[in-house]
Amino acid sequence: MTARIHDLGYRGYDGERLSDGAVARSLYVLGLRHAFGLGRSMRSRLLPLGLLAVSVLPALVMVAITVFVKLDRLPMTYDRYADTMQTITAIFVAAQAPVLFSRDLRFRTLPLYLARPMRRSTYVLTRLASLLTAILIVVTLPVVVLWLGALLGRLPWQDQTREMLKTLPLLVILAALLAVIGGLLSSLTTRRGIAVVAIVATLFVSSGVANAIAAIAQSADGSTPIHGVWAGALNPWTLVGGLGTWWFDLAPTLAPPRDLADGAVYLGVAALVVLGGTALLLRRYAKVGSA
């Protein structure tokens, strides 16, 4: 029996082959577009773009009040706005993180991305960067709107710019925390609904636990071994709020860090979540690839 070679008509590619960096950039842009439903159906765009609009709308209202009523300050500080919008942000993370991490596992499309000589770590980090950027847009755009409104309202631009710039690094840390948590939980299941519930439960339960522990420690007035200041490190928003109090003397959300040790705990927890969560995410995809 002799073998036969059939010409199926496929054409070879003789053009330029892009570098791994170009592949990663393309995947990053694609992930960012998918995070907002761009390039997909109207149904896929409705929720993320709607949440983005809802997050910006209160800022627009505050700007209008500041400009037309001629207030001498904004109705809300820049750092407090992100804390107020945490429900909207949590829903966005829960809804869109599975789009970037669960869907490829469910439909087994990961090998298609890796058909090019792209490492799994590059895939994971690029997806994570796309989600982080999307979250950063959701939490930062309203702050920029508030800042522009303050300038339109002729508030002291030096003070407003300084306060706004204090908020930006905190928002980057918040986006990194949420991206890692959302990405890691989404990678553990191929079912989007389960991932959504897991992310929502984690974010809201951690908030309730942090507030409960802080309240218990405060009411006990030092008679319990619970250190209430550290309770804020259990939730992304209170963790970032504690760092803001420690670094920039911003108004605290819970009991603020009182000394260097408390601040180091907050910073250490933030680093542990981001770096440790990223390591677990890389390990998860390594297991998927070897399965």
Secondary structure, DSSP 8 states (H G I E B T S, - for coil): --------------S----HHHHHHHHHHHHHHHHTTTTS-HHHHHHHHHHHHHHHHHHHHHHHHHHHHT-SS-SS-HHHHHHHTHHHHHHHHHHHHHHHHHHHHHTT-HHHHTTSS--HHHHHHHHHHHHHHHHHHHHHHHHHHHHHHHHHTT--HHHHHHHHHHHHHHHHHHHHHHHHHHHHHHHT-S-HHHHHHHHHHHHHHHHHHHHHHHHHHHHHTT-SS--GGGGGGGSHHHHHHHHHHHHH----SSS---SHHHHHHHHHHHHIIIIIHHHHHHHHHHHHHH-
